[in-house]
Amino acid sequence: MTGTDETAPDLLYSAEEDALRTAVRALLTDRCAPAAVLADLETGRPYDPELWRALTAEIGAAGLLVPEELGGQGAGAREAAVVLEELGRAVAPVPYLSSAVLAVTALLGCDTDRAEVAGPLAELAAGRTVGVLAVPLPTAPGGPGTATVRADAAGALTGRITSVADAAGAGLLLVPAEGPDGPALYAVDAAADGVRTEPLTPLDLTRPLAHVVLDGAPGRPLAHGARARTAVDRALRTGAGLLASEQLGLAEWCLEETVRYTGERTQFGRPVGSFQALKHRMAALWLDVVSARAAARNAADALAADRPDAPVAVAVAQAYCAPVAVRTAEECVQLHGGIGMTWEHPAHLFLKRAKGDELALGAPGRHREALAGLVDLAAP
């Protein structure tokens, strides 16, 4: 659902979006409690396959951005944003942003009438395959730069891509490469000969990173030239815009948990949350979070409606929401006192996700710089 007036979009949640939120939150409450997330991190798995199967097969969340005729749900960015809000509230260890947003949007930018594109797209929409756009996680919209992978005339790919999110658990890699005729986008089976992933130890263990090394790996061309560049850039912009919703959900959980805890923790015979200094801090956080909601919802609506101001809305959302998520998570840890510093309390999961998200798909400074150019506001 999108706003009917392009100059005044309707940013309120629709009944369908509320129903989707209820379903996703119920699933995450049942299968993704903080204790379960902590336990899953110690297994070394790249993601929780049972949770991913439930999210994709039972709810159909992986296909929200995919038209029905291509095997998806035929929804849009607003609905995907609702899912990401809930995943952020739970710091869920699933590759939704990588597969259902970045990889799917990149494929939608190619010729979907071709079987080489439509087939993988249907697999991703059903959640049967996890796909990743093989670019470094910090890559911002408009800034993919020169590809670090080269393709020969036969489609064999050689090169190395650093810090690719969720690559270790992916079945399909979408690889931007420099081909014989210029830039191109290739599909590569992650299990093919000549493909190697080198796992890293990231700060945020719920979103694993890996270097992808290709040594003559067979690639299937999906798009060439300007179309390939546009498909990758649109995927990055959509990912950055919807990442703001994940940051919003994360900040909401941190604020709600902090308010709850300070209302129960007592000192000098009264709840610590009743002290004026802490009230002021939490009130300031509340203002930050509601403002972040406006920015994130506007970005999701702009992407859903393909509004001309979508690049501006995305840049504003990332420039604002990323610092808010970090600040709210830091306050959550601090206002929990000693227990906030322990492994057993989940506050550290939210702080690490917030810090990781702050760098993902462009740091806030990068988006502020892009915003200045978009609105023709020169730096001093």
NUZAFI-567187 format. One record per residue: x negated, y, z negated of N, C-alpha, C, O in turn. Coordinates in steps of 0.02 Angstrom, whole numbers, plus 50000, padded with zeros to 5 digits. Each point is the difference from the previous one (the first is absolute). Layout:
# residues N
XYZXYZXYZXYZ
...
This chain:
# residues 380
499574994050000500435006050000499565006150000499535000449961
500625004450083499605006150003500445006049993500624999650006
499085006149982500385006049993500355001850065499724999050054
500895003849941500385001850060499785006850026500095001450060
499635002849899499765006650020499244999949997499714999249946
499975001750112499274999350002499665005249957499454998849976
500885007050014499695005349960500114998949925499665003049959
500824992750024500144998749929500134992649991500584998049993
498904998050007500104992749996500314998049933499885003249949
500504991550053500314997249940499504995349968499884994550025
499835007549919499484996049968500294995649944499624996449968
501035003950020500304995749950500004992850026500004998750060
500014996549893500014993050018500704997950022500505001849967
499544994550086500654997550024500204993949959499604997249962
501035000750046500244994049964499604993950021499854995749959
499975003950106499614994450024499304999949969499734994849983
499975011150011499345000549970500024998149926499544996849975
500995005349990500074998249930500084992449992499734997049953
500655000050093500094992749996499344996450014499854995049967
499775007550080499344997050013499555000749940499654995349982
500355010549986499605001049940500194995049945499574997149968
501085002050023500234995349948499754993050013499784996649954
500245001350109499774993250017499254999349990499774995049972
499855009950050499274999549994499805000449926499564996349978
500755008249984499825000649930500174993749961499634997949956
500944999050060500184993849966499494994650014499804996349955
499975003250108499504995150017499355001349963499704995349972
500085010950026499365001649968500054999249924499514998049968
501065003650004500094999149928499944992649982499734998249948
500544997650096500004992849987499324996850013499794995549963
499855006850089499404996450022499365004149997499464997450015
500595008949965499405004250003499945004449938499855005950005
500284991149937499895003749938499265001449990499594996550029
500235008649932499295001749992499574994149979499444999350024
500814996549932499614994249978499864995350058499474997050004
501035002450042499914995750058499485002950048499614996350030
500405010349978499505003250044499304999049973499544998350037
500385002649897499344999049969499764992850009499424998850015
501044996549975499814992950007499814998450072499544996250013
500835006850035499864998650070499325002850021499674997050043
500125008549928499355002850017499434995349983499485000150033
500624995849917499484995449979499964993750042499554995949992
500945003250055499984994150043499545000950060499784995150030
500085011249987499585001350058500364999750067499685000650052
500994998449947500384999850062500055007150030500035004849962
499974995850104500045006750030500685003349988500055006249999
500474989949993500665002649982500424994349973499804994250004
500785007449969500454995049971500454997350056500475003450020
499404990650005500404997550058500734998849983500435000950042
499714996949896500704998749982500405006649997500565000350024
499145004949948500335006449998500095002850070500535002850017
498964996550025500045002450069500554996450038500375003150038
499694990349952500524996250034500695002349978500455000650042
499635000749894500655002349976500175006950027500575001450019
498945003049983500115006850023500175000250074500405004150023
499294991550015500095000150073500564995450023500435002150039
499574991649938500504995250024500685001149968500514999450033
499505002149902500635000649964500315006950008500615000650008
498985004649991500265006850003499925002950071500395004450019
499134993250019499905002550067499635006650003500075003750049
499544997949899499695006649997499455001050052499865005750018
499834988950005499445000750047500235002550068499595002750038
501054996549978500245002050066500405006450001500365001350049
499595002749899500425006149997499855004950056500455003350025
498924997149996499815004850053500094997150070499905003550049
500284990149956500044996650064500724999850025500444998049962
499695004050101500684999750027500284992949998499624995150003
501045004449993500314993449995499864995750062499904993949994
500075009250064499894996150061499294997150003499864995650041
499705006849915499324997449997499894995549939499434998249984
501115000149982499954995449944499995003249932499874996649950
500255010050046499975003449936500685001849972500514997350022
499505007349930500625002049967500305006250031500585001649987
499045002050054500275005950033500145005749954500455004050013
499174996649933500095005549953499505005550019499965001950058
499665000749894499545005350016499545001849942499964996349951
499715009350056499495002049952500305001649932499684999049948
500935003550050500315001549935500104993749958499874999949940
500364994850093500094993749965499334997049979499944997449944
499575002850100499334997549982499725004049942499644997249958
500505009350039499765004149945500304997849933499665000049949
500974998050052500314997449938499654993749976499874999349940
499974996250107499634994049981499335001849970499804997249949
499845007550081499355001949975500045003449933499544999349959
500995004550028500095002949933500014994449948499675000449948
500724994550066500064994549951499364996049994499824997849946
499835001250110499364996549997499495004049960499594997249964
500445009550042499565004249960500164999749926499554999949959
501094999850024500204999449930499754993649969499904999649939
499994995350101499794993449975499274998450016499774994649983
499875010050048499334998750028499984992950029499554996149984
500935002350058500094993250026499424998150045499825003850045
499884990449944499434997750042500244996650064499924994050008
500385010050037500224997550064499775004850055499925006049987
499974991450074499725004250054500535003850040499985000250061
500505002849904500565003250036499775006050041500175000650059
499445003849911499775006050037499594997950060500085002850054
499484992349938499564997950054500384996650056499895001650058
500564993849925500324995850050500655003050026500095000950060
500375000649894500675002250020500035007250022500505002250029
498985001749956499995007150021499465001250052500165001650057
499204997649924499475001850046499984995450062500005002450057
499984991149931499954995450057500635000250043499965000050062
500625000149907500635000250038500045006450041500194999750059
499655006049912500055006350037499515000150058500165002750053
499244994649937499524999750055500274995750058499935001950058
500384992549927500294995850052500585003450036500084999350060
500335004349901500575003550031499775005550048500375002050045
499015000349946499735005050046499754997050065499815003750046
500184989749959499794996650061500624998350041500565001649981
499354995150075500554998150044500354993849971499754994450008
500815006649959500344994549965500364995350049500274994949978
499745006850086500284995350050499524994350015500204994950029
499175006049953499504994850012500034994749945500075001749941
499874992150078500024994549950499425000549952500074998249941
499355004450082499415000749956500135004849943499664999749949
500835004850060500175004949947500624997749962500005000049939
500524997950097500634998249968499934993949955500314999649947
499284995550074499914994049959499715001449932500314998249950
499115005050046499725001849934500455004649959500034999449939
500335005050095500445004649965500554996249964500175001549943
500124993650090500524995949969499734996049941500334999249949
499054998350058499694996349945499895004549939500124997949943
499655008250069499905004649945500665002049968500065000549939
500455000750103500655002149973500324994749956500355001649953
499514992150063500284994549960499564998449940500204996149956
499215006850041499554998549944499634993550007499684997749953
500374999150106499664993750010499255000950009499614995449988
500195010650032499305001650009499865006749966500435004550002
498994996249968499775006449974499535003150051499514996850020
500635009349999499575003550048499675006049968500285003049953
499144998850072499685006149976499735003950061499784997150049
500255009449945499675004450048499295000749977499875002849947
499674994650092499304999449978499635006750007499605001050046
500555003549908499635006349994499825000849927500344997249957
499145006650027499835001249929500595003149964500335004450027
499804993449912500575002549962500015007649993500545002950001
498895000549992500025007449993500165003850064500045006149998
500054990450058500115003550064500655004049998500534997349983
499425009150034500585004549998500325000550069499674998650051
500975003449953500305001250065499605005250039499785005049972
500144993750092499625004650041499254999249995499635003650032
500164991749925499284999349990499724993150008499514998449965
500764997350079499694993350009499285000450024499604995649984
500235009650054499315000750023499834994850053500434996850029
498925002449981499764995250049500044992949972499804998749944
500474996750096500074993149977499314996949988499535001250037
500434994749911499384996649984499984993050031499534996249988
500985002150051500044993450033499985001150075500325004650026
499314991150008499965000350073500324993750030499954994649972
500385006350084500324994450035499704999450070499895004950034
499974988949986499754999050068500584998850048500585000149980
499274998750082500524999250051500464994049987500575000050022
499184995049942500404994149985500415000849936500374995549982
499565010249984500365001149938499664997449938500314999649947
499054998650057499634997849941499785006249961499725004750028
500414995249907499885005849957499394999049956499904994649972
499705010650022499404999749958499945006749962500055005350029
499854994149906499925006049959500194998749928500154994349981
499855011049979500134999349928500445005949978499875005750016
500664992649946500455005049974499984999649924500104994649972
499765010849995499914999949927500655001549964500445003550025
499624993749915500525001749952500714999750029500375004949998
499804989350030500674999050028500454997049946499854994849972
500705008650014500454997749948500374993650021500254999650056
499784995649899500384993850008499754995550057500364995550022
499045005850002499744995950056499884992849979500094995550041
499735003349896499834993249978500604995350004499924994050008
500695008849986500594995750002500395000550064500564997550004
499165005750047500375001350062499954994150048499504996450000
501015002850040499984995150054499895003350067499784996750048
500365009849957499945003750063499645006549987500175003849954
499324997550086499635006349998500165004150062499964997450056
500225008949935500095004650056499395004550001499905004249955
499684994950095499335002950000499935005550053500034998450060
499895007949920499825005150049499284998950023499554999049959
500345001250106499344998650027499875004350061500465002750030
498914997949986499805003550061499894994750054499534996149996
500915003950054499974995050052499645002650061499755005650001
500214990350051499665002150062500315006250031499655003950033
501014997149956500355005750030500205005249949500465004050012
499214996049930500175004949949500324996849939499964993949991
500365010149966500294997449938500574995150014500375000850049
499694994349907500534995050008500164997249931499625000749952
500954996050044500214996649939500094992650016500354998250047
499334997649913499994992850011500324996349940499945002349943
500384992150072500244995449948499494994449993499794997150050
500035001349889499504994849986500274995549945500225002449948
499774991150064500194995249947499454999949948499414999150016
500785002049921499515000449947499614993549991499445000149974
500854994350046499674993549992499594998050061499724994550001
500245009850049499644998250062499254999949989499745003049953
499924993350091499275000049998499745007150013500285003850039
499194997949926499715006650009500305005349955499825005850006
500634992249948500305004749952499774998249930500064994249979
499695010749985499784998849931500215005949957499935005850019
500344992749922500165005349952499534999449941499854994649975
499915011250002499555000449943500355003749944500015006149999
500304990249954500385003349946499585004749958499414998749987
500905006849993499695004849955500324999449931500514996649992
499215006849959500315000649934500245007149993499625004449980
501024997050036500245006849997500195002149929500064995849956
500035010750035500255002449936500704997449988500164997749945
500275002650106500694997549995500024992850024500004998750060
500024996749893500004992950018500664997750031500034994650029
500505009449965500644998150030500025001450075500464997750034
499055006049992499965001250072499294998350022499575004550004
500294989250010499324997850015499735002950065500385001350047
498974999849954499655002750058499504994950025499764995849962
500085004650102499494995650029499725003450062500355003750035
499014994949979499715001950064500204994550051500014994149983
500155008050077500164995350054499435000150050499835005250028
499884988949984499444999450046500234995850059500244994449991
499685008250070500204996650061499384998650042499605004550013
500324989350007499424997950039500244996050061500014993949999
500205009750053500274996750059500694997149988500194995250033
500205007749921500664997449984500485001350059500005005450029
500414989649988500475000950056500575004849982500344999149950
499755006050091500535004949988500505000250057499814999050058
500815002349925500535000750050500185007450006500235003049951
499675000150106500135007250007500755001649992500434996750030
499715008449929500695002249988500155006750032500555001150024
498965003349978500095006750029499325002850018499494998149970
500505006550078499375003050022500085007650001500555002750003
498885000649995499975007250011500405004049950499994998649940
500365006550085500375004649957500544996449959500145001949943
500154992850087500534996449964499714996549939500324999949947
499094997250059499694996749943499835005149946500134998749941
499595007050078499835005249951500635002549965500005000949939
500535000250099500625002549970500314994949953500255001849947
499734991850072500284994749957499654999849933500324999449948
499015001050053499624999849938500135006149958500104999549940
499915006450091500105006249963500705000249970500095002349944
500414995450094500685000049973500054995249940500355001549952
499314992950053500014995349943499685003249939500264999349944
499195004150065499675003349943500435005549971500035000749939
500315003150103500435005449974500604997049963500195002549947
500114992450081500574996849966499774997049934500355000649949
499074996150051499744997149938499875005349948500174999049941
499525006650078499865005349952500645003049972500045001449941
500464999650103500625002949977500374995549951500285002349951
499724991250063500354995349956499594998249938500294997949949
499065002850055499584998949940500205004949945499944998449941
500305007550078500225004949950500574997149957500065001749941
500364994150089500554997049961499734994949951500264999449944
499224996850075499694995649952499705003949942500064998049943
499625007650072499715004249948500545002949955499905000749940
500685000950089500565002549961500244994649951500085001549941
500034992450083500234994749956499514998649944500204998949943
499165001250073499474999149950500045005349946499974998549940
500095007950081500035005549952500624999649957499985001549940
500584996450090500614999449961499934994949944500205001249943
499514993050073499904995049948499565002649945500164999249941
499305004150077499545002549949500345005149955499904999849939
500505004650089500345005049959500524996749955500045001549941
500374994150088500514996849959499704995949944500255000149944
499214996250070499694996049949499685004349946500014998249942
499725007550078499695004549951500535003049955499905000549939
500665001750089500545002749960500274994849952500125001449941
499974992550084500254994649956499524998749943500214999549942
499144999950073499514998349949499945005549948499994998749940
499975007550082499925005549952500635001149958499985003249948
500594994250077500605000349960500034994749946500385000649952
499204994150055499994994649951499405000449953500054997949942
499405004750082499385000349960500065005649949500165005750018
499724992749920500095005149947499335001849967499554995849994
500405010549986499465002549959500305005249952500445003950020
499324996149918500255004749950500764999449992500345004949985
499914988950025500714998849989500475002250055500605000449988
499145001250071500435002250055499714997650066499404999050005
501025000250047499744997950065499515005150028500125006149996
499344991550032499505004750026500285004050059499775005650014
500734991650019500315003750056500395006149978500195004050042
499934996749893500365005949976499545006049989500245005549988
499104993350016499535005649990500025004550062500014997650057
499995008949931500115004750055499474999550054500155000650059
499224998449922499474999750049500114994250049499885000750060
500354993649914500134994350044500635001050042500044997850057
500455005649914500605001650038499825004250061500244998850056
499345006249933499805004450056499644996050054500125001050060
499444994549920499634996150050500474995650040499934999550061
500544997349906500464995650036500505003950042500214997750053
499985008349924500445004250041499655002250064500305000150053
499065001649941499625001950059499944994150049500055000950061
499864993149912499974994150043500674998950035500024998150058
500525003049905500674999050031500095004750059500264997950052
499545008349940500055004850056499584997750059500215000550057
499194997049929499584997450054500334994350037499994999650061
500314995849901500304994050030500615001750042500084997350055
500355007149921500595001750040499805003850063500324999350052
499165004749943499755003450060499704994950049500075000750061
499584994349912499734994750042500554996250035499934998050058
500635001049908500574996650031500255003950061500134997150052
499925009549941500235004150056499524999450059500214999450058
499145000949928499504999650054500004993250033499974999550062
500074995249898499994993250028500634998650040499974997050054
500615005149921500624998850036500025004050065500244997550051
499495008649948499995003950061499564996750053500174999950059
499264997449920499564996650047500354993950030499974998850060
500364997249897500354994050025500565001950048500094996750051
500285008549933500555002250044499735002650066500294998750053
499165005149944499705002750062499774994450045500085000350061
499624994549910499784994250040500604996150027499984997850058
500535001449902500594996250022500355003550058500234996750047
499825010049949500345003850052499545002150057500225003150048
499144995249945499505002150049500045007550012499985002450056
500065001349888500055007350003499345003050025499474997349986
500575008350048499385003250025499535002049944499395000450010
500885000849930499585002149944499744994149959499755000949945
500314993150082499774994149963499265000449979499844998449943
499705003850101499305000649978499915004749941499604998749955
500785006850044499975004749944500274996749937499705000549946
500874996150060500314996849942499544994749970499954999349939
499724996850104499544994949976499405003149965499804997749946
499925007550083499415003249970500185003049932499614999449953
500985003850042500215002849936500094994549948499795000749943
500544993850078500144994649953499364997049972499944998949940
499584999750103499384997049976499575004949960499704998149950
500295008250071499615004949963500275001049930499635001649954
501034997550037500315001149935500074993649959499835000049940
500434994750090500174994049962499394996349973500034997249946
499435002750092499414996249978499735002749934499884996149954
500005010550038499765002549935500514999149944499814998949943
500845001650073500514999049949499974992949972500044999049939
499894996150105499964993149978499404998949954500054996849948
499385006050071499404999249959500095003449933499844997149948
500405009050052500085003849938500504996549953499884999649939
500674997950087500504996749958499724993549972500134998349942
499494998050098499704993849976499475001449946499944996449951
499675008950058499505001849950500335001949934499774998049946
500775005850058500365001949939500324993949967500044999549939
500194995850102500294993849972499484996349958500154997849945
499255001550082499474996649963499835003849936499954997049947
499975009650059499785003949942500545000249945499844999249941
500785001750078500535000749950500214993349970500394999849953
499354994850075500094993549968499464998749947500014994949966
499515009650029499494999149949499574993950013499824998650058
500004997949889499544994350006500264994450044499614997050037
501045001549958500254994450040499985001550075499984995450041
500035011049977499985001950070499344998250033499964999850061
499534999049899499334998550026499884992550005499454997950019
501034998049964499894992849998500214996850067500415002850037
499304991449977500184996250060500724997549996500354999750051
499874998549889500654996949992500575004950016500524997950024
499385008549962500525004950016499945001850075499445000950024
501124999650012499965000950072499815007150023499955001250060
499965003549893499875006950021499405000550047500005004150046
499494991849942499405000450043500154998050072499685002450046
500814993149963500194998050068500265006050039499855000850059
500555003249908500305005850033499475005450013500025003350052
499524997649902499485004950011499554997950058499815004150042
500024989549961499574997650055500365000450067499705001850050
500944996549951500385000650063500045007350020499935001650059
500195002949893500055007150016499355002650028500005003950048
499444994049923499355002450025499854997050068499725003550043
500474990249968499904997050066500445003350053499775001350055
500865000149927500465003250046499785007250017500145002550054
499525000749899499785006950012499525000450059499985005050036
499644989649974499514999950055500294996750063499725000950054
500814995349938500274996350057500325004650051500365004749983
499504994050081500305003650056499905007549996500435004050020
499004997949953499825007049996500065002849930500544999749970
498925003150003500025003149934500415006450003500115002850054
500134999749888500415006150000499675005950035500335003850035
499024997049956499655005550034500044999450075500075005150035
499884988949990500064998950073500695001950025500065002950054
500464995649907500685001750021500135007549993500365002950040
499345000349910500065007349994499675003450060500265004950027
499174992549993499665002750059500424999250063500065004650040
500244989449967500444998950058500605004649998500215002650051
500084998349889500585004449993499845007250020500405003350032
499014999149948499815006750017499985001050076500215005250026
499544989750010500005000450072500694999650030500145003450049
500294992549922500684999150027500425006349994500425001550043
499485002349902500415006149989499605006350016500225005549986
499194993650045499595005650022499825004649941500065006150004
499714990749942499795003849941499254998949991499794994949973
499815009850048499284999349998499745000249929500265003749958
499234992350029499685000149934499645006749990499795003050049
500134999349888499665006349987499254999450018499635004949993
